[in-house]
Every structure is written in C-alpha cells, then in structure tokens.
Amino acid sequence: MHSIETQLQARLQAFIDFKVKHPRLEEIDHTLMQAIRGHRTYTLRPLYGASDVGKSTVLKHVAERCRAEETDPLCVPVVEVQASPEDIGASARLDYYRQILAQHLMSVDTPHKPASQLDWLKTLTNRTNVLHVLAGNFDLYDFCHLHGQAGRRMRDLYFPHYHFDTPTECEEFVGALRSLLEHVPLIVDVPGLLTHWRWFGEWSLGCIGVLSDWLVETADALCKRGETTFTIDALQKHALLPDLRARMEREARAGEFKMDQAKAQSEQELQRLLGNPAPVPGTAPTTTHRAHGASVPKASPETHHGTHSQTRVERAAARDSVGDQVQTRNSPTCTFFGVDSIDIKRLLDSGVRLFECPDCARTRTLSPRNGVLRFPAHSKRKTRTPVTSQRWAMEQTIREVVGGESK
C-alpha cells in the first residue's frame, strides 16, 4: 500500500513539474534565444502579456538552456531577478535588482519618476551591452513607450494568449490541452474531455498557465481524497471564480485594445507627419485613417492643387439629413468603418452591443474580437425612421449609451 502511495505521489509530482510545450511558448522561446545568440543593436527586450500566459515559464526555459550550454564554471550566462513590491521606497536605486524588474521600476517614489528610471536602465544597458529581458503585464507596454530615445534601444515582445476565433489557434490550444490531460496521474477520458475543449479554453482564458494550474490543483485534490478518476465535476470545483475570470478577461482585452489602438494612432500620426509616405515595395498604396477609425485611400500627388497644399477635403462627422437618401453611383458605401475607439471595459460593463454609425446612423450589433472592436463596412442608411433602441452612439468625441431605458 505504501509503495502504491509513493508511486502516486511521484506521478503527481511529475505532473506538477510538467510544462507543456505549445506554439505560443516555443515561438517566444525561439525569439529570445535568437536575441541572445545573434547580432543585435538593442539591449532591452520587454516581454509582456496577460497573467499566467507563460512569461515566467519561457524565461525559466531560456535560462536553464543558457546555463547548460555554458561550459565555463566561472561564467554566469543568465541572471534571473525578481524583486519584492515592499522593497520599493525612497532609496529605490540602492540595489541593482530594483532597477531591472520593470513592474517595480514603475512603482517608485519621488524624485525617481518612471521616465528617469527608464533612462537610467537605458544608460546601464548601453554601457554593458548586456541584454535585459523585462517581464510584466500590459502596464509594461506603457512604461517602455515613455519616449522614443529609450524605445530605440528596445524591441517589444508580446506573449499573446489563445483566442478561439481562428481554427489555427483552436487547434494549438487543443494540442496543449491533450498533452496536459495525458500526463494527469489518474484515470482520464482524454477523448471525452477534449470534446469540451472550448469550455476549458474559456474557463482558462486561453492562458496555458491558468489551464495547467487548474488541472494540477484538481488532480492534487483528487489524489489526497483517494479518488482515481479525473472528472468534470472535480474540475468545476477548482476552477477560477467567475469574478476573478471576469477581471482577468477585462484586463487582457483592455491591454490588447490599448496596444492595437496605440499602433493605429502611431501609424496615423506618422502618415500625418510624412504627408505621403512611400509604400512598402510590393504592397498596395497606404491609407489615411480618420479620427474615428475609418480608412480612406490617400490622395495621389496629382489630386492636390497648389505647390505646398496637402489638405484633403473630407466629409464632416455628422449624420445625413432627414429624408430619403439617395446613394451616388460612385459611393455605394458609408465612409465610416474600421477600429472603433470605444473603451472595451466600458463596453463589457454596459451589456449593450448595438452600435450606431456616426456618419449615417445605421446600426450594427458588434462584439470585440481579440480585444478590438471593428465597425464593418456598410451601405449608407437610406430610411428616415428614427432609431430609438438603446445603443452606443457618438456624443461629441466619445461613444455613449443613448436611447432605450437607462440602466
């Protein structure tokens, strides 16, 4: 009996130590190893993503591989540093580790502002030419983009969780789930549980770290109770609470939306500064993004009148006049479409999914995908019937819920 218990504990410990390899993790692992081994002009590599997506796991794998490859016992190829939040205070620069962990570089007291911390770290890495990988959540993205000079010395690395709106990501998640289930030290109906893969995906937020911890905790509890079968009922008892899942989901979506919005705004600003930038060879002409997210083809140089003028004439952001609308033959669709600037957290909290086009008042029921909300291309609304249902409409420069009964 004692031997059986010992074997079970050994199998359970092996399951706890098991770290599944999956495409997202392997991609980040490969990118980091390339940065370590190859020639590079940058010394900062911010690694950010949702909680429990696998950042710590991939850094551990990379560190172990680098140590194993180094034959000189006097050489330390990798140093892993993790600071404690309570170590931040007025003397935030006394210890080196307080400088190199991004989350705590951002949490400093006066006079050490985040921008000065980033400058200090940039100077340190320039002098030593040592690659620093900064791991953190989506706040790390803001910290590392405080100004352009530091940004020149870094390359962002985003570790995404799995989304379930594309077949490829679904297959990759199912593969990771299968590998974990096959290592559970109990009786497991792997094919049967895999039929519920979307349930596993949604309850783990598409994060393999959350999924792994969930399965390990369930298996450990069943082993301690002397049970032998891995069941859905047991999994439900050890899943993340709904309020925690909701908070983590909101944070992940808001972080992704923030990155996509920042990228779109940067591209728009760059086009504004350059005027008419040359397209990448072999690609279509660039487009100019309007403030509310629509994209319209950029005018060719011949369409501008005057030597120095680069001003476009475009329709003001206003609704069409009341009455029957007639579409012109050359403009069958409305000019408003693309990424909408609404805050995803406000959208999820409101429960309202109906959106009104600020140009023609046509409505569409929308939901964010990959943390981004897009208003699809559409024909202009031609009817004059007033829209009275509760919906998101453009008020001044932001979206607000209007119509219907207020919550």
C-alpha atoms as one frame of an Amber mdcrd trajectory, in Angstrom:
protein
   0.000   0.000   0.000   2.812   2.328   0.926   4.507   1.572  -2.390   1.338
   2.467  -4.336   1.007   5.776  -2.495   4.655   6.551  -3.143   4.242   5.849
  -6.842   1.126   8.025  -6.988   2.921  10.897  -5.260   5.818  10.547  -7.687
   3.439  10.654 -10.644   1.656  13.658  -9.146   4.950  15.477  -8.629   5.925
  14.701 -12.224   2.621  16.221 -13.371   3.244  19.313 -11.237   6.708  19.716
 -12.765   5.498  19.076 -16.312   5.491  22.187 -18.518   3.710  21.657 -21.785
   5.353  22.933 -24.947   2.933  24.747 -27.190   3.331  27.006 -30.246   2.997
  30.307 -28.376   5.668  29.368 -25.829   8.005  27.882 -28.428   7.712  30.995
 -30.595   8.683  33.288 -27.703  11.442  30.864 -26.658  12.903  30.889 -30.184
  12.747  34.695 -30.409  14.553  35.161 -27.097  17.267  32.664 -27.990  17.831
  34.452 -31.287  18.207  37.728 -29.426  20.746  36.183 -27.042  22.833  34.421
 -29.671  22.539  36.719 -32.679  23.816  40.182 -33.520  21.510  42.932 -32.277
  21.521  46.684 -31.870  19.137  46.730 -28.905  19.725  45.820 -25.258  16.171
  45.841 -23.865  13.548  43.211 -24.658  10.208  43.917 -22.908   8.131  40.726
 -22.639   4.532  41.446 -21.707   1.189  39.687 -21.763  -1.796  38.600 -19.668
  -1.375  36.981 -16.247  -0.339  33.297 -16.345   0.120  33.288 -20.086   3.559
  31.670 -19.678   6.099  34.519 -19.363   7.852  33.092 -16.305   7.879  29.597
 -17.796   9.573  30.640 -21.023  12.159  32.724 -19.156  12.947  29.731 -16.942
  13.403  27.504 -20.009  15.724  30.009 -21.668  17.788  30.472 -18.503  18.195
  26.709 -17.996  19.257  26.216 -21.612  21.831  29.010 -21.458  23.338  27.637
 -18.253  23.501  24.133 -19.697  25.316  25.384 -22.810  27.939  27.346 -20.852
  30.911  25.078 -20.053  32.960  27.657 -18.126  32.033  27.311 -14.409  33.259
  30.861 -13.747  30.834  32.357 -16.255  27.233  33.171 -15.343  25.374  33.482
 -18.669  21.966  34.332 -17.221  20.814  36.043 -14.037  17.160  35.758 -13.029
  15.951  38.551 -10.747  12.571  39.010  -9.124  12.010  41.929  -6.794   9.543
  42.209  -3.955   6.976  45.051  -4.012   7.783  46.119  -0.445  11.379  46.790
  -1.457  10.339  49.990  -3.225  10.928  53.195  -1.300  12.884  56.418  -1.171
  16.140  54.519  -1.788  14.855  52.707  -4.876  18.274  52.598  -6.565  20.388
  51.108  -3.792  20.019  47.557  -5.134  20.565  46.601  -8.730  17.561  44.285
  -8.910  15.285  47.236  -8.179  16.404  48.749 -11.444  15.947  45.784 -13.739
  12.464  44.478 -12.946  10.016  46.541 -14.995   6.993  46.225 -12.737   8.894
  47.759  -9.821  10.762  50.277 -11.920   7.336  51.781 -12.479   6.489  51.860
  -8.753   8.946  54.418  -7.402   8.768  57.382  -5.076   9.760  60.963  -5.801
  12.200  62.019  -7.172  12.619  58.767  -9.151   9.944  59.044 -11.827   9.290
  56.179 -14.292  10.865  58.144 -17.160  14.100  58.688 -15.220  14.162  55.015
 -14.240  13.850  54.056 -17.890  16.638  56.466 -18.835  18.876  55.004 -16.129
  18.241  51.482 -17.352  18.892  52.508 -20.974  22.242  54.028 -19.981  23.210
  50.946 -17.975  22.447  48.551 -20.819  24.263  50.757 -23.326  27.431  50.665
 -21.237  27.360  46.940 -20.516  25.781  45.714 -23.782  24.000  43.084 -21.678
  20.569  42.062 -22.907  17.875  42.786 -20.318  14.536  40.982 -20.693  11.820
  42.829 -18.758   8.775  40.682 -18.000   5.479  42.162 -16.875   1.818  42.761
 -17.592   0.325  45.287 -20.013   1.494  48.215 -17.848   4.970  47.338 -19.082
   3.903  48.421 -22.580   3.158  51.961 -21.340   6.357  52.098 -19.311   8.562
  51.097 -22.233   6.989  53.680 -24.554   7.501  56.754 -22.408   9.789  58.323
 -25.011  11.411  57.460 -28.305  15.086  57.560 -27.295  14.723  54.617 -24.948
  12.437  52.904 -27.444  15.255  52.870 -30.000  17.230  50.564 -27.704  14.441
  48.000 -27.260  12.251  45.598 -29.203   8.827  44.704 -27.891   7.840  41.049
 -27.495   4.163  40.329 -26.895   3.162  36.937 -25.467  -0.496  36.502 -26.523
  -2.970  34.088 -25.006  -5.031  31.817 -27.247  -8.113  33.197 -28.963 -10.861
  30.975 -30.299 -11.990  32.784 -33.428  -9.423  31.162 -35.745  -9.030  27.418
 -36.494  -5.248  27.514 -36.074  -5.341  28.862 -32.519  -8.121  26.439 -31.599
  -6.030  23.504 -32.823  -2.965  24.743 -30.947  -4.916  25.086 -27.710  -6.455
  21.616 -28.099  -2.973  20.174 -28.606  -1.743  21.740 -25.356  -4.860  20.549
 -23.511  -4.400  16.996 -24.828  -0.765  16.923 -23.688  -1.707  18.056 -20.177
  -4.586  15.585 -19.842  -2.349  12.718 -20.929   0.006  13.489 -18.024  -2.683
  13.569 -15.316  -1.793  10.767 -12.827  -5.383   9.495 -12.665  -7.915   7.722
 -14.889  -8.745  10.263 -17.591 -11.163  10.003 -20.506  -8.966  12.144 -22.741
 -11.127  11.927 -25.917 -14.262  12.656 -23.907 -12.782  15.674 -22.135 -11.376
  17.021 -25.402 -14.918  17.340 -26.747 -15.300  20.126 -24.151 -12.145  21.966
 -25.276 -13.949  25.284 -25.701 -15.162  25.078 -22.100 -11.579  24.520 -20.972
 -10.460  27.412 -23.177 -12.995  29.909 -21.900 -12.542  28.969 -18.250  -8.761
  29.233 -18.534  -8.973  32.496 -20.542  -6.870  30.877 -23.261  -3.812  31.000
 -20.947  -1.864  27.740 -20.714  -0.516  28.734 -17.300  -4.045  29.093 -15.922
  -5.058  25.800 -17.556  -2.058  23.939 -16.139  -2.551  25.273 -12.599  -6.244
  24.367 -12.783  -5.584  20.756 -13.823  -2.778  20.330 -11.278  -4.902  21.649
  -8.404  -7.780  19.355  -9.360  -5.532  16.288  -9.654  -3.839  17.045  -6.327
  -7.195  17.348  -4.519  -8.484  14.091  -6.012  -5.290  12.219  -5.072  -5.462
  13.443  -1.491  -9.072  12.214  -1.241  -8.078   8.831  -2.587 -10.145   9.182
  -5.763  -8.950   7.680  -9.004 -10.942   9.375 -11.787 -10.456  12.852 -13.235
 -13.939  14.330 -13.763 -15.689  17.470 -14.977 -17.367  17.848 -11.571 -13.990
  17.968  -9.857 -12.689  20.465 -12.420 -15.639  22.772 -11.793 -14.910  22.836
  -8.063 -11.344  24.017  -8.632 -11.886  26.478 -11.494 -11.243  30.200 -11.087
 -14.148  32.086  -9.572 -16.324  33.980 -12.083 -15.435  37.421 -10.705 -11.702
  36.680 -11.000 -12.112  35.330 -14.511 -14.104  38.415 -15.474 -11.406  40.741
 -14.122  -8.630  38.852 -15.885 -10.606  38.775 -19.138 -11.253  42.525 -18.967
  -7.599  43.259 -18.250  -6.423  41.083 -21.153  -8.894  42.601 -23.615  -8.196
  46.133 -22.445  -4.454  45.536 -22.777  -4.776  44.154 -26.305  -7.060  47.001
 -27.305  -4.608  49.529 -25.863  -1.784  48.069 -27.949  -3.839  47.939 -31.152
  -5.109  51.474 -30.602  -1.612  52.790 -29.907  -0.324  51.137 -33.077  -3.151
  52.588 -35.183  -2.641  56.056 -33.712   1.110  55.849 -34.327   0.574  54.888
 -37.955  -1.910  57.725 -38.354   0.479  60.230 -36.766   3.359  59.008 -38.909
   1.311  59.454 -42.060   0.322  62.939 -40.933   3.962  63.880 -40.326   5.291
  62.381 -43.557   2.450  63.651 -45.708   2.536  60.980 -48.401   4.908  58.198
 -47.271   6.195  55.751 -49.857   4.539  52.323 -49.588   6.499  49.192 -48.798
   7.695  47.742 -52.126   5.210  45.239 -53.476   2.312  46.429 -51.288  -0.800
  48.456 -52.024  -0.788  52.258 -51.548  -1.066  53.460 -47.970  -4.329  54.634
 -46.469  -5.081  57.547 -44.214  -7.059  56.791 -41.045  -9.762  59.155 -39.966
 -10.056  60.084 -36.314 -12.983  57.735 -35.659 -11.273  54.700 -37.151 -12.341
  54.723 -40.815  -9.784  54.327 -43.568  -9.932  56.149 -46.884  -7.459  55.887
 -49.768  -4.762  58.527 -49.600  -4.962  61.033 -52.458  -2.294  60.857 -55.143
   0.002  63.861 -55.630  -1.853  64.869 -58.808  -5.071  65.499 -56.893  -3.584
  68.260 -54.744  -3.981  71.814 -56.001  -1.133  74.187 -55.355   2.520  73.575
 -54.747   2.533  73.284 -50.943  -1.018  72.222 -50.095  -1.598  68.701 -48.793
  -5.039  69.285 -47.301  -7.716  66.701 -48.061 -11.361  67.575 -48.335 -13.440
  65.044 -46.473 -16.951  64.869 -45.118 -17.591  66.253 -41.629 -18.567  63.798
 -38.900 -22.325  64.362 -38.981 -25.490  62.405 -39.796 -27.200  62.563 -43.179
 -30.163  64.877 -43.490 -33.597  63.500 -42.566 -35.484  62.193 -45.586 -34.983
  59.709 -48.344 -31.334  59.132 -49.006 -30.025  58.568 -52.492 -26.738  56.778
 -52.926 -24.491  58.049 -55.672 -23.207  55.553 -58.173 -19.574  56.200 -57.177
 -20.117  55.979 -53.399 -22.291  52.944 -52.525 -20.892  52.521 -49.012 -20.524
  54.725 -45.970 -17.042  56.098 -45.290 -17.128  55.079 -41.613 -15.641  51.658
 -40.858 -12.659  50.150 -39.100 -11.407  50.098 -35.486 -13.748  51.857 -33.071
 -12.118  53.823 -30.256 -14.532  52.678 -27.518 -13.052  51.544 -24.212 -13.559
  47.772 -24.088 -14.089  47.708 -20.311 -16.947  50.224 -20.627 -18.452  48.124
 -23.398 -18.325  44.875 -21.416 -19.708  46.506 -18.273 -22.632  48.113 -20.144
 -24.019  44.944 -21.694 -25.045  46.985 -24.767 -23.828  45.609 -28.098 -25.758
  47.751 -30.591 -23.637  50.429 -32.291 -24.684  53.363 -34.410 -22.603  54.666
 -37.297 -21.803  58.339 -36.547 -21.995  59.213 -40.251 -25.208  57.601 -41.491
 -26.876  56.303 -38.268 -27.010  52.683 -39.487 -26.844  50.260 -36.539 -24.934
  47.012 -36.129 -24.703  44.503 -33.288 -20.990  44.095 -32.552 -18.676  42.291
 -30.144 -14.924  42.783 -29.666 -12.566  40.262 -31.208  -9.013  39.889 -29.940
  -9.655  42.895 -27.687 -10.597  45.165 -30.602 -13.984  46.377 -31.792 -14.402
  46.945 -35.521 -17.339  48.580 -37.253 -17.775  46.740 -40.590 -18.052  48.365
 -43.993 -21.735  49.013 -44.786 -24.137  50.734 -47.136 -25.400  54.145 -46.106
 -28.668  54.165 -44.231 -31.411  55.382 -46.560 -34.501  55.274 -44.334 -35.664
  58.157 -42.160 -37.192  56.088 -39.345 -35.723  57.351 -36.042 -33.533  54.890
 -34.097 -34.833  54.691 -30.520 -33.308  51.464 -29.176 -30.545  51.535 -26.592
 -27.231  51.772 -28.437 -23.729  53.195 -28.461 -23.721  56.492 -30.352 -21.049
  59.136 -30.882 -21.556  62.043 -28.462 -19.056  64.843 -29.026 -15.853  62.800
 -29.457 -16.612  59.623 -27.460 -19.123  56.807 -27.522 -22.025  56.924 -25.052
 -25.059  54.712 -24.477 -28.204  56.529 -25.661 -31.874  55.655 -26.217 -33.957
  52.910 -24.662 -34.218  52.595 -20.911 -31.152  53.604 -18.934 -29.673  51.002
 -16.613
